[in-house]
Amino acid sequence: MPVAKKIALATGATDYNILQNNGTIAHQVVPHVHFHVIPKPSASDNEGLVIGWPTKPADQTELQKLLDEMKSRL
């Protein structure tokens, strides 16, 4: 995404996140595709985008099934 990188660099950011949400449950609030370029000025959770979600152990057999299904649809 050359444009997003140029926008981020124009803010002086060397570290940044590019965010794009799809669907209301995923927090999309406007009905068109758009991207957020979010500078991350420090490792602090007080600045920039803070990412965290609950994790759970993954079953490798189930992951392989999911991968195979995804491949069959591409």
mmJSON file of the N, C-alpha and C atoms, coordinates in Angstrom:
{"data_MODEL":{"atom_site":{
"group_PDB":["ATOM","ATOM","ATOM","ATOM","ATOM","ATOM","ATOM","ATOM","ATOM","ATOM","ATOM","ATOM","ATOM","ATOM","ATOM","ATOM","ATOM","ATOM","ATOM","ATOM","ATOM","ATOM","ATOM","ATOM","ATOM","ATOM","ATOM","ATOM","ATOM","ATOM","ATOM","ATOM","ATOM","ATOM","ATOM","ATOM","ATOM","ATOM","ATOM","ATOM","ATOM","ATOM","ATOM","ATOM","ATOM","ATOM","ATOM","ATOM","ATOM","ATOM","ATOM","ATOM","ATOM","ATOM","ATOM","ATOM","ATOM","ATOM","ATOM","ATOM","ATOM","ATOM","ATOM","ATOM","ATOM","ATOM","ATOM","ATOM","ATOM","ATOM","ATOM","ATOM","ATOM","ATOM","ATOM","ATOM","ATOM","ATOM","ATOM","ATOM","ATOM","ATOM","ATOM","ATOM","ATOM","ATOM","ATOM","ATOM","ATOM","ATOM","ATOM","ATOM","ATOM","ATOM","ATOM","ATOM","ATOM","ATOM","ATOM","ATOM","ATOM","ATOM","ATOM","ATOM","ATOM","ATOM","ATOM","ATOM","ATOM","ATOM","ATOM","ATOM","ATOM","ATOM","ATOM","ATOM","ATOM","ATOM","ATOM","ATOM","ATOM","ATOM","ATOM","ATOM","ATOM","ATOM","ATOM","ATOM","ATOM","ATOM","ATOM","ATOM","ATOM","ATOM","ATOM","ATOM","ATOM","ATOM","ATOM","ATOM","ATOM","ATOM","ATOM","ATOM","ATOM","ATOM","ATOM","ATOM","ATOM","ATOM","ATOM","ATOM","ATOM","ATOM","ATOM","ATOM","ATOM","ATOM","ATOM","ATOM","ATOM","ATOM","ATOM","ATOM","ATOM","ATOM","ATOM","ATOM","ATOM","ATOM","ATOM","ATOM","ATOM","ATOM","ATOM","ATOM","ATOM","ATOM","ATOM","ATOM","ATOM","ATOM","ATOM","ATOM","ATOM","ATOM","ATOM","ATOM","ATOM","ATOM","ATOM","ATOM","ATOM","ATOM","ATOM","ATOM","ATOM","ATOM","ATOM","ATOM","ATOM","ATOM","ATOM","ATOM","ATOM","ATOM","ATOM","ATOM","ATOM","ATOM","ATOM","ATOM","ATOM","ATOM","ATOM","ATOM","ATOM","ATOM","ATOM","ATOM","ATOM","ATOM"],
"id":[1,2,3,4,5,6,7,8,9,10,11,12,13,14,15,16,17,18,19,20,21,22,23,24,25,26,27,28,29,30,31,32,33,34,35,36,37,38,39,40,41,42,43,44,45,46,47,48,49,50,51,52,53,54,55,56,57,58,59,60,61,62,63,64,65,66,67,68,69,70,71,72,73,74,75,76,77,78,79,80,81,82,83,84,85,86,87,88,89,90,91,92,93,94,95,96,97,98,99,100,101,102,103,104,105,106,107,108,109,110,111,112,113,114,115,116,117,118,119,120,121,122,123,124,125,126,127,128,129,130,131,132,133,134,135,136,137,138,139,140,141,142,143,144,145,146,147,148,149,150,151,152,153,154,155,156,157,158,159,160,161,162,163,164,165,166,167,168,169,170,171,172,173,174,175,176,177,178,179,180,181,182,183,184,185,186,187,188,189,190,191,192,193,194,195,196,197,198,199,200,201,202,203,204,205,206,207,208,209,210,211,212,213,214,215,216,217,218,219,220,221,222],
"type_symbol":["N","C","C","N","C","C","N","C","C","N","C","C","N","C","C","N","C","C","N","C","C","N","C","C","N","C","C","N","C","C","N","C","C","N","C","C","N","C","C","N","C","C","N","C","C","N","C","C","N","C","C","N","C","C","N","C","C","N","C","C","N","C","C","N","C","C","N","C","C","N","C","C","N","C","C","N","C","C","N","C","C","N","C","C","N","C","C","N","C","C","N","C","C","N","C","C","N","C","C","N","C","C","N","C","C","N","C","C","N","C","C","N","C","C","N","C","C","N","C","C","N","C","C","N","C","C","N","C","C","N","C","C","N","C","C","N","C","C","N","C","C","N","C","C","N","C","C","N","C","C","N","C","C","N","C","C","N","C","C","N","C","C","N","C","C","N","C","C","N","C","C","N","C","C","N","C","C","N","C","C","N","C","C","N","C","C","N","C","C","N","C","C","N","C","C","N","C","C","N","C","C","N","C","C","N","C","C","N","C","C","N","C","C","N","C","C","N","C","C","N","C","C"],
"label_atom_id":["N","CA","C","N","CA","C","N","CA","C","N","CA","C","N","CA","C","N","CA","C","N","CA","C","N","CA","C","N","CA","C","N","CA","C","N","CA","C","N","CA","C","N","CA","C","N","CA","C","N","CA","C","N","CA","C","N","CA","C","N","CA","C","N","CA","C","N","CA","C","N","CA","C","N","CA","C","N","CA","C","N","CA","C","N","CA","C","N","CA","C","N","CA","C","N","CA","C","N","CA","C","N","CA","C","N","CA","C","N","CA","C","N","CA","C","N","CA","C","N","CA","C","N","CA","C","N","CA","C","N","CA","C","N","CA","C","N","CA","C","N","CA","C","N","CA","C","N","CA","C","N","CA","C","N","CA","C","N","CA","C","N","CA","C","N","CA","C","N","CA","C","N","CA","C","N","CA","C","N","CA","C","N","CA","C","N","CA","C","N","CA","C","N","CA","C","N","CA","C","N","CA","C","N","CA","C","N","CA","C","N","CA","C","N","CA","C","N","CA","C","N","CA","C","N","CA","C","N","CA","C","N","CA","C","N","CA","C","N","CA","C","N","CA","C","N","CA","C","N","CA","C","N","CA","C","N","CA","C"],
"label_alt_id":[null,null,null,null,null,null,null,null,null,null,null,null,null,null,null,null,null,null,null,null,null,null,null,null,null,null,null,null,null,null,null,null,null,null,null,null,null,null,null,null,null,null,null,null,null,null,null,null,null,null,null,null,null,null,null,null,null,null,null,null,null,null,null,null,null,null,null,null,null,null,null,null,null,null,null,null,null,null,null,null,null,null,null,null,null,null,null,null,null,null,null,null,null,null,null,null,null,null,null,null,null,null,null,null,null,null,null,null,null,null,null,null,null,null,null,null,null,null,null,null,null,null,null,null,null,null,null,null,null,null,null,null,null,null,null,null,null,null,null,null,null,null,null,null,null,null,null,null,null,null,null,null,null,null,null,null,null,null,null,null,null,null,null,null,null,null,null,null,null,null,null,null,null,null,null,null,null,null,null,null,null,null,null,null,null,null,null,null,null,null,null,null,null,null,null,null,null,null,null,null,null,null,null,null,null,null,null,null,null,null,null,null,null,null,null,null,null,null,null,null,null,null],
"label_comp_id":["MET","MET","MET","PRO","PRO","PRO","VAL","VAL","VAL","ALA","ALA","ALA","LYS","LYS","LYS","LYS","LYS","LYS","ILE","ILE","ILE","ALA","ALA","ALA","LEU","LEU","LEU","ALA","ALA","ALA","THR","THR","THR","GLY","GLY","GLY","ALA","ALA","ALA","THR","THR","THR","ASP","ASP","ASP","TYR","TYR","TYR","ASN","ASN","ASN","ILE","ILE","ILE","LEU","LEU","LEU","GLN","GLN","GLN","ASN","ASN","ASN","ASN","ASN","ASN","GLY","GLY","GLY","THR","THR","THR","ILE","ILE","ILE","ALA","ALA","ALA","HIS","HIS","HIS","GLN","GLN","GLN","VAL","VAL","VAL","VAL","VAL","VAL","PRO","PRO","PRO","HIS","HIS","HIS","VAL","VAL","VAL","HIS","HIS","HIS","PHE","PHE","PHE","HIS","HIS","HIS","VAL","VAL","VAL","ILE","ILE","ILE","PRO","PRO","PRO","LYS","LYS","LYS","PRO","PRO","PRO","SER","SER","SER","ALA","ALA","ALA","SER","SER","SER","ASP","ASP","ASP","ASN","ASN","ASN","GLU","GLU","GLU","GLY","GLY","GLY","LEU","LEU","LEU","VAL","VAL","VAL","ILE","ILE","ILE","GLY","GLY","GLY","TRP","TRP","TRP","PRO","PRO","PRO","THR","THR","THR","LYS","LYS","LYS","PRO","PRO","PRO","ALA","ALA","ALA","ASP","ASP","ASP","GLN","GLN","GLN","THR","THR","THR","GLU","GLU","GLU","LEU","LEU","LEU","GLN","GLN","GLN","LYS","LYS","LYS","LEU","LEU","LEU","LEU","LEU","LEU","ASP","ASP","ASP","GLU","GLU","GLU","MET","MET","MET","LYS","LYS","LYS","SER","SER","SER","ARG","ARG","ARG","LEU","LEU","LEU"],
"label_asym_id":["A","A","A","A","A","A","A","A","A","A","A","A","A","A","A","A","A","A","A","A","A","A","A","A","A","A","A","A","A","A","A","A","A","A","A","A","A","A","A","A","A","A","A","A","A","A","A","A","A","A","A","A","A","A","A","A","A","A","A","A","A","A","A","A","A","A","A","A","A","A","A","A","A","A","A","A","A","A","A","A","A","A","A","A","A","A","A","A","A","A","A","A","A","A","A","A","A","A","A","A","A","A","A","A","A","A","A","A","A","A","A","A","A","A","A","A","A","A","A","A","A","A","A","A","A","A","A","A","A","A","A","A","A","A","A","A","A","A","A","A","A","A","A","A","A","A","A","A","A","A","A","A","A","A","A","A","A","A","A","A","A","A","A","A","A","A","A","A","A","A","A","A","A","A","A","A","A","A","A","A","A","A","A","A","A","A","A","A","A","A","A","A","A","A","A","A","A","A","A","A","A","A","A","A","A","A","A","A","A","A","A","A","A","A","A","A","A","A","A","A","A","A"],
"label_entity_id":["1","1","1","1","1","1","1","1","1","1","1","1","1","1","1","1","1","1","1","1","1","1","1","1","1","1","1","1","1","1","1","1","1","1","1","1","1","1","1","1","1","1","1","1","1","1","1","1","1","1","1","1","1","1","1","1","1","1","1","1","1","1","1","1","1","1","1","1","1","1","1","1","1","1","1","1","1","1","1","1","1","1","1","1","1","1","1","1","1","1","1","1","1","1","1","1","1","1","1","1","1","1","1","1","1","1","1","1","1","1","1","1","1","1","1","1","1","1","1","1","1","1","1","1","1","1","1","1","1","1","1","1","1","1","1","1","1","1","1","1","1","1","1","1","1","1","1","1","1","1","1","1","1","1","1","1","1","1","1","1","1","1","1","1","1","1","1","1","1","1","1","1","1","1","1","1","1","1","1","1","1","1","1","1","1","1","1","1","1","1","1","1","1","1","1","1","1","1","1","1","1","1","1","1","1","1","1","1","1","1","1","1","1","1","1","1","1","1","1","1","1","1"],
"label_seq_id":[1,1,1,2,2,2,3,3,3,4,4,4,5,5,5,6,6,6,7,7,7,8,8,8,9,9,9,10,10,10,11,11,11,12,12,12,13,13,13,14,14,14,15,15,15,16,16,16,17,17,17,18,18,18,19,19,19,20,20,20,21,21,21,22,22,22,23,23,23,24,24,24,25,25,25,26,26,26,27,27,27,28,28,28,29,29,29,30,30,30,31,31,31,32,32,32,33,33,33,34,34,34,35,35,35,36,36,36,37,37,37,38,38,38,39,39,39,40,40,40,41,41,41,42,42,42,43,43,43,44,44,44,45,45,45,46,46,46,47,47,47,48,48,48,49,49,49,50,50,50,51,51,51,52,52,52,53,53,53,54,54,54,55,55,55,56,56,56,57,57,57,58,58,58,59,59,59,60,60,60,61,61,61,62,62,62,63,63,63,64,64,64,65,65,65,66,66,66,67,67,67,68,68,68,69,69,69,70,70,70,71,71,71,72,72,72,73,73,73,74,74,74],
"pdbx_PDB_ins_code":[null,null,null,null,null,null,null,null,null,null,null,null,null,null,null,null,null,null,null,null,null,null,null,null,null,null,null,null,null,null,null,null,null,null,null,null,null,null,null,null,null,null,null,null,null,null,null,null,null,null,null,null,null,null,null,null,null,null,null,null,null,null,null,null,null,null,null,null,null,null,null,null,null,null,null,null,null,null,null,null,null,null,null,null,null,null,null,null,null,null,null,null,null,null,null,null,null,null,null,null,null,null,null,null,null,null,null,null,null,null,null,null,null,null,null,null,null,null,null,null,null,null,null,null,null,null,null,null,null,null,null,null,null,null,null,null,null,null,null,null,null,null,null,null,null,null,null,null,null,null,null,null,null,null,null,null,null,null,null,null,null,null,null,null,null,null,null,null,null,null,null,null,null,null,null,null,null,null,null,null,null,null,null,null,null,null,null,null,null,null,null,null,null,null,null,null,null,null,null,null,null,null,null,null,null,null,null,null,null,null,null,null,null,null,null,null,null,null,null,null,null,null],
"Cartn_x":[0.832,0.0,0.875,1.414,2.306,1.677,0.384,-0.258,-0.307,-0.703,-0.772,0.603,1.632,2.988,3.39,3.071,3.403,2.659,1.395,0.615,1.241,1.584,2.193,3.51,4.345,5.637,5.463,4.412,4.156,3.815,3.315,3.026,4.286,5.363,6.596,6.694,5.689,5.676,6.615,7.351,8.138,7.47,6.631,5.862,4.385,3.574,2.154,1.369,0.074,-0.841,-1.743,-2.122,-3.123,-4.312,-5.467,-6.648,-7.782,-8.476,-9.652,-10.669,-11.866,-12.916,-13.966,-14.484,-15.528,-16.713,-17.851,-19.081,-19.291,-20.556,-20.901,-20.322,-20.355,-19.816,-18.316,-17.652,-16.215,-15.943,-16.947,-16.828,-16.749,-17.242,-17.33,-18.555,-18.368,-19.495,-19.888,-19.102,-19.465,-19.567,-20.526,-20.79,-19.91,-18.632,-17.712,-16.335,-15.519,-14.175,-13.3,-12.615,-11.642,-10.615,-9.492,-8.397,-8.014,-7.656,-7.146,-5.633,-4.881,-3.436,-3.216,-2.777,-2.7,-1.242,-0.643,0.745,0.888,1.998,2.305,3.612,3.52,4.732,5.575,5.0,5.784,5.185,5.905,5.418,4.362,4.108,3.14,1.72,0.929,-0.484,-1.292,-0.628,-1.316,-1.346,-0.65,-0.579,-0.799,-1.465,-1.665,-2.674,-2.682,-3.608,-3.117,-4.005,-3.689,-4.488,-3.801,-4.458,-4.383,-5.506,-5.55,-6.884,-6.865,-8.099,-7.852,-8.925,-8.735,-8.22,-7.339,-6.8,-7.234,-7.169,-7.451,-6.543,-6.259,-5.396,-6.014,-5.17,-5.647,-5.402,-6.399,-6.274,-5.709,-4.531,-3.857,-4.659,-5.378,-6.205,-7.331,-7.976,-9.051,-8.502,-7.323,-6.708,-6.401,-5.916,-5.617,-6.892,-7.987,-9.276,-9.721,-9.581,-9.958,-9.105,-7.802,-6.909,-7.304,-7.568,-7.961,-9.261,-10.217,-11.489,-11.281,-10.45,-10.173,-9.506,-8.527,-7.832,-8.795,-9.75,-10.691,-11.61,-11.759,-12.642,-11.908,-10.602,-9.83,-9.617],
"Cartn_y":[-1.185,0.0,1.247,1.597,2.748,4.044,4.269,5.518,5.585,4.493,4.476,4.725,4.134,4.34,5.803,6.415,7.829,8.702,8.376,9.142,9.0,7.77,7.545,8.299,8.217,8.911,10.422,10.929,12.37,12.867,11.975,12.364,12.319,11.781,11.625,10.257,9.42,8.104,7.141,6.371,5.288,3.949,3.929,2.735,3.1,2.238,2.556,1.292,1.368,0.283,0.763,-0.161,0.109,-0.773,-0.147,-0.868,-0.709,-1.811,-1.784,-2.743,-2.248,-3.056,-3.445,-4.654,-5.141,-5.647,-4.965,-5.396,-4.717,-4.588,-3.875,-4.529,-5.845,-6.537,-6.279,-6.028,-5.734,-4.236,-3.469,-2.032,-1.15,-1.622,-0.752,0.129,1.452,2.359,3.17,3.126,3.802,2.748,2.883,1.825,1.853,2.078,2.013,1.573,1.091,0.647,1.862,1.836,2.882,2.297,2.949,2.47,3.539,3.098,3.989,3.793,4.878,4.832,5.412,4.574,4.959,4.951,6.136,6.189,5.51,4.838,4.206,4.804,5.944,6.669,5.984,5.053,4.365,2.99,2.197,0.861,0.915,2.1,2.275,1.949,1.415,1.187,2.472,3.587,4.873,5.638,5.145,5.849,4.887,5.381,4.578,3.463,2.535,1.41,0.382,-0.044,-1.084,-2.319,-3.402,-4.61,-5.7,-6.274,-7.391,-8.103,-9.401,-10.175,-11.478,-12.099,-13.36,-14.449,-15.265,-16.363,-17.694,-18.714,-20.062,-21.027,-22.174,-23.147,-23.599,-23.832,-24.251,-25.74,-26.416,-27.827,-27.897,-28.468,-28.483,-29.218,-30.251,-30.984,-30.09,-29.36,-28.448,-27.313,-26.814,-25.755,-26.261,-27.493,-28.067,-28.214,-28.643,-28.754,-27.39,-26.367,-25.013,-24.549,-24.792,-24.418,-25.126,-26.416,-27.174,-26.637,-26.304,-25.752,-24.399,-23.562,-22.244,-22.403,-23.296,-23.522,-23.992,-24.843,-25.367,-24.28,-23.199,-22.108,-21.006,-21.099,-20.063,-20.427],
"Cartn_z":[0.0,0.0,0.0,-1.133,-1.204,-0.697,-0.96,-0.527,0.995,1.644,3.105,3.716,3.13,3.643,3.51,2.384,2.193,3.194,3.45,4.431,5.812,6.19,7.5,7.621,6.6,6.647,6.673,6.033,6.04,7.442,8.301,9.685,10.539,9.976,10.734,11.403,11.2,11.839,11.117,11.889,11.308,11.596,12.624,12.975,12.93,12.319,12.172,11.868,12.071,11.713,10.596,9.717,8.691,9.042,9.243,9.705,8.711,8.444,7.57,8.159,8.471,9.092,8.062,8.162,7.254,8.053,7.94,8.608,9.946,10.313,11.548,12.792,12.833,14.007,14.138,13.019,13.016,13.144,13.54,13.817,12.579,11.441,10.266,10.456,10.418,10.658,9.433,8.387,7.139,6.039,5.122,4.148,2.902,3.07,1.938,2.444,1.541,1.911,2.186,3.299,3.611,4.577,4.678,5.507,6.517,7.702,8.736,8.796,8.765,8.97,10.36,11.292,12.698,13.144,13.343,13.81,15.176,15.393,16.679,17.171,17.888,18.277,19.35,20.104,21.132,21.397,22.172,22.52,23.619,24.126,25.207,24.757,25.66,25.376,25.497,25.754,25.865,24.55,23.529,22.247,21.092,20.066,18.867,19.075,18.153,18.204,19.213,20.086,21.061,20.66,20.409,19.921,20.985,21.258,22.189,22.056,22.139,22.098,22.839,23.293,24.007,23.068,23.562,22.761,23.362,22.562,23.049,22.308,22.9,22.233,20.91,19.932,18.611,18.417,17.875,17.524,16.107,15.946,14.647,13.575,13.963,12.999,12.479,13.379,12.977,12.112,12.456,11.646,10.241,10.137,8.822,8.0,8.632,7.935,7.415,8.253,7.847,6.672,6.737,5.641,4.348,4.44,3.249,2.654,3.518,3.038,2.355,2.962,2.372,1.01,0.92,-0.353,-1.434,-1.056,-2.045,-2.592,-1.846,-2.274,-3.036,-3.092,-3.796,-5.249],
"occupancy":[1.0,1.0,1.0,1.0,1.0,1.0,1.0,1.0,1.0,1.0,1.0,1.0,1.0,1.0,1.0,1.0,1.0,1.0,1.0,1.0,1.0,1.0,1.0,1.0,1.0,1.0,1.0,1.0,1.0,1.0,1.0,1.0,1.0,1.0,1.0,1.0,1.0,1.0,1.0,1.0,1.0,1.0,1.0,1.0,1.0,1.0,1.0,1.0,1.0,1.0,1.0,1.0,1.0,1.0,1.0,1.0,1.0,1.0,1.0,1.0,1.0,1.0,1.0,1.0,1.0,1.0,1.0,1.0,1.0,1.0,1.0,1.0,1.0,1.0,1.0,1.0,1.0,1.0,1.0,1.0,1.0,1.0,1.0,1.0,1.0,1.0,1.0,1.0,1.0,1.0,1.0,1.0,1.0,1.0,1.0,1.0,1.0,1.0,1.0,1.0,1.0,1.0,1.0,1.0,1.0,1.0,1.0,1.0,1.0,1.0,1.0,1.0,1.0,1.0,1.0,1.0,1.0,1.0,1.0,1.0,1.0,1.0,1.0,1.0,1.0,1.0,1.0,1.0,1.0,1.0,1.0,1.0,1.0,1.0,1.0,1.0,1.0,1.0,1.0,1.0,1.0,1.0,1.0,1.0,1.0,1.0,1.0,1.0,1.0,1.0,1.0,1.0,1.0,1.0,1.0,1.0,1.0,1.0,1.0,1.0,1.0,1.0,1.0,1.0,1.0,1.0,1.0,1.0,1.0,1.0,1.0,1.0,1.0,1.0,1.0,1.0,1.0,1.0,1.0,1.0,1.0,1.0,1.0,1.0,1.0,1.0,1.0,1.0,1.0,1.0,1.0,1.0,1.0,1.0,1.0,1.0,1.0,1.0,1.0,1.0,1.0,1.0,1.0,1.0,1.0,1.0,1.0,1.0,1.0,1.0,1.0,1.0,1.0,1.0,1.0,1.0,1.0,1.0,1.0,1.0,1.0,1.0],
"B_iso_or_equiv":[0.0,0.0,0.0,0.0,0.0,0.0,0.0,0.0,0.0,0.0,0.0,0.0,0.0,0.0,0.0,0.0,0.0,0.0,0.0,0.0,0.0,0.0,0.0,0.0,0.0,0.0,0.0,0.0,0.0,0.0,0.0,0.0,0.0,0.0,0.0,0.0,0.0,0.0,0.0,0.0,0.0,0.0,0.0,0.0,0.0,0.0,0.0,0.0,0.0,0.0,0.0,0.0,0.0,0.0,0.0,0.0,0.0,0.0,0.0,0.0,0.0,0.0,0.0,0.0,0.0,0.0,0.0,0.0,0.0,0.0,0.0,0.0,0.0,0.0,0.0,0.0,0.0,0.0,0.0,0.0,0.0,0.0,0.0,0.0,0.0,0.0,0.0,0.0,0.0,0.0,0.0,0.0,0.0,0.0,0.0,0.0,0.0,0.0,0.0,0.0,0.0,0.0,0.0,0.0,0.0,0.0,0.0,0.0,0.0,0.0,0.0,0.0,0.0,0.0,0.0,0.0,0.0,0.0,0.0,0.0,0.0,0.0,0.0,0.0,0.0,0.0,0.0,0.0,0.0,0.0,0.0,0.0,0.0,0.0,0.0,0.0,0.0,0.0,0.0,0.0,0.0,0.0,0.0,0.0,0.0,0.0,0.0,0.0,0.0,0.0,0.0,0.0,0.0,0.0,0.0,0.0,0.0,0.0,0.0,0.0,0.0,0.0,0.0,0.0,0.0,0.0,0.0,0.0,0.0,0.0,0.0,0.0,0.0,0.0,0.0,0.0,0.0,0.0,0.0,0.0,0.0,0.0,0.0,0.0,0.0,0.0,0.0,0.0,0.0,0.0,0.0,0.0,0.0,0.0,0.0,0.0,0.0,0.0,0.0,0.0,0.0,0.0,0.0,0.0,0.0,0.0,0.0,0.0,0.0,0.0,0.0,0.0,0.0,0.0,0.0,0.0,0.0,0.0,0.0,0.0,0.0,0.0],
"pdbx_formal_charge":[null,null,null,null,null,null,null,null,null,null,null,null,null,null,null,null,null,null,null,null,null,null,null,null,null,null,null,null,null,null,null,null,null,null,null,null,null,null,null,null,null,null,null,null,null,null,null,null,null,null,null,null,null,null,null,null,null,null,null,null,null,null,null,null,null,null,null,null,null,null,null,null,null,null,null,null,null,null,null,null,null,null,null,null,null,null,null,null,null,null,null,null,null,null,null,null,null,null,null,null,null,null,null,null,null,null,null,null,null,null,null,null,null,null,null,null,null,null,null,null,null,null,null,null,null,null,null,null,null,null,null,null,null,null,null,null,null,null,null,null,null,null,null,null,null,null,null,null,null,null,null,null,null,null,null,null,null,null,null,null,null,null,null,null,null,null,null,null,null,null,null,null,null,null,null,null,null,null,null,null,null,null,null,null,null,null,null,null,null,null,null,null,null,null,null,null,null,null,null,null,null,null,null,null,null,null,null,null,null,null,null,null,null,null,null,null,null,null,null,null,null,null],
"auth_seq_id":[1,1,1,2,2,2,3,3,3,4,4,4,5,5,5,6,6,6,7,7,7,8,8,8,9,9,9,10,10,10,11,11,11,12,12,12,13,13,13,14,14,14,15,15,15,16,16,16,17,17,17,18,18,18,19,19,19,20,20,20,21,21,21,22,22,22,23,23,23,24,24,24,25,25,25,26,26,26,27,27,27,28,28,28,29,29,29,30,30,30,31,31,31,32,32,32,33,33,33,34,34,34,35,35,35,36,36,36,37,37,37,38,38,38,39,39,39,40,40,40,41,41,41,42,42,42,43,43,43,44,44,44,45,45,45,46,46,46,47,47,47,48,48,48,49,49,49,50,50,50,51,51,51,52,52,52,53,53,53,54,54,54,55,55,55,56,56,56,57,57,57,58,58,58,59,59,59,60,60,60,61,61,61,62,62,62,63,63,63,64,64,64,65,65,65,66,66,66,67,67,67,68,68,68,69,69,69,70,70,70,71,71,71,72,72,72,73,73,73,74,74,74],
"auth_comp_id":["MET","MET","MET","PRO","PRO","PRO","VAL","VAL","VAL","ALA","ALA","ALA","LYS","LYS","LYS","LYS","LYS","LYS","ILE","ILE","ILE","ALA","ALA","ALA","LEU","LEU","LEU","ALA","ALA","ALA","THR","THR","THR","GLY","GLY","GLY","ALA","ALA","ALA","THR","THR","THR","ASP","ASP","ASP","TYR","TYR","TYR","ASN","ASN","ASN","ILE","ILE","ILE","LEU","LEU","LEU","GLN","GLN","GLN","ASN","ASN","ASN","ASN","ASN","ASN","GLY","GLY","GLY","THR","THR","THR","ILE","ILE","ILE","ALA","ALA","ALA","HIS","HIS","HIS","GLN","GLN","GLN","VAL","VAL","VAL","VAL","VAL","VAL","PRO","PRO","PRO","HIS","HIS","HIS","VAL","VAL","VAL","HIS","HIS","HIS","PHE","PHE","PHE","HIS","HIS","HIS","VAL","VAL","VAL","ILE","ILE","ILE","PRO","PRO","PRO","LYS","LYS","LYS","PRO","PRO","PRO","SER","SER","SER","ALA","ALA","ALA","SER","SER","SER","ASP","ASP","ASP","ASN","ASN","ASN","GLU","GLU","GLU","GLY","GLY","GLY","LEU","LEU","LEU","VAL","VAL","VAL","ILE","ILE","ILE","GLY","GLY","GLY","TRP","TRP","TRP","PRO","PRO","PRO","THR","THR","THR","LYS","LYS","LYS","PRO","PRO","PRO","ALA","ALA","ALA","ASP","ASP","ASP","GLN","GLN","GLN","THR","THR","THR","GLU","GLU","GLU","LEU","LEU","LEU","GLN","GLN","GLN","LYS","LYS","LYS","LEU","LEU","LEU","LEU","LEU","LEU","ASP","ASP","ASP","GLU","GLU","GLU","MET","MET","MET","LYS","LYS","LYS","SER","SER","SER","ARG","ARG","ARG","LEU","LEU","LEU"],
"auth_asym_id":["A","A","A","A","A","A","A","A","A","A","A","A","A","A","A","A","A","A","A","A","A","A","A","A","A","A","A","A","A","A","A","A","A","A","A","A","A","A","A","A","A","A","A","A","A","A","A","A","A","A","A","A","A","A","A","A","A","A","A","A","A","A","A","A","A","A","A","A","A","A","A","A","A","A","A","A","A","A","A","A","A","A","A","A","A","A","A","A","A","A","A","A","A","A","A","A","A","A","A","A","A","A","A","A","A","A","A","A","A","A","A","A","A","A","A","A","A","A","A","A","A","A","A","A","A","A","A","A","A","A","A","A","A","A","A","A","A","A","A","A","A","A","A","A","A","A","A","A","A","A","A","A","A","A","A","A","A","A","A","A","A","A","A","A","A","A","A","A","A","A","A","A","A","A","A","A","A","A","A","A","A","A","A","A","A","A","A","A","A","A","A","A","A","A","A","A","A","A","A","A","A","A","A","A","A","A","A","A","A","A","A","A","A","A","A","A","A","A","A","A","A","A"],
"auth_atom_id":["N","CA","C","N","CA","C","N","CA","C","N","CA","C","N","CA","C","N","CA","C","N","CA","C","N","CA","C","N","CA","C","N","CA","C","N","CA","C","N","CA","C","N","CA","C","N","CA","C","N","CA","C","N","CA","C","N","CA","C","N","CA","C","N","CA","C","N","CA","C","N","CA","C","N","CA","C","N","CA","C","N","CA","C","N","CA","C","N","CA","C","N","CA","C","N","CA","C","N","CA","C","N","CA","C","N","CA","C","N","CA","C","N","CA","C","N","CA","C","N","CA","C","N","CA","C","N","CA","C","N","CA","C","N","CA","C","N","CA","C","N","CA","C","N","CA","C","N","CA","C","N","CA","C","N","CA","C","N","CA","C","N","CA","C","N","CA","C","N","CA","C","N","CA","C","N","CA","C","N","CA","C","N","CA","C","N","CA","C","N","CA","C","N","CA","C","N","CA","C","N","CA","C","N","CA","C","N","CA","C","N","CA","C","N","CA","C","N","CA","C","N","CA","C","N","CA","C","N","CA","C","N","CA","C","N","CA","C","N","CA","C","N","CA","C","N","CA","C","N","CA","C","N","CA","C","N","CA","C"],
"pdbx_PDB_model_num":[1,1,1,1,1,1,1,1,1,1,1,1,1,1,1,1,1,1,1,1,1,1,1,1,1,1,1,1,1,1,1,1,1,1,1,1,1,1,1,1,1,1,1,1,1,1,1,1,1,1,1,1,1,1,1,1,1,1,1,1,1,1,1,1,1,1,1,1,1,1,1,1,1,1,1,1,1,1,1,1,1,1,1,1,1,1,1,1,1,1,1,1,1,1,1,1,1,1,1,1,1,1,1,1,1,1,1,1,1,1,1,1,1,1,1,1,1,1,1,1,1,1,1,1,1,1,1,1,1,1,1,1,1,1,1,1,1,1,1,1,1,1,1,1,1,1,1,1,1,1,1,1,1,1,1,1,1,1,1,1,1,1,1,1,1,1,1,1,1,1,1,1,1,1,1,1,1,1,1,1,1,1,1,1,1,1,1,1,1,1,1,1,1,1,1,1,1,1,1,1,1,1,1,1,1,1,1,1,1,1,1,1,1,1,1,1,1,1,1,1,1,1]
}}}
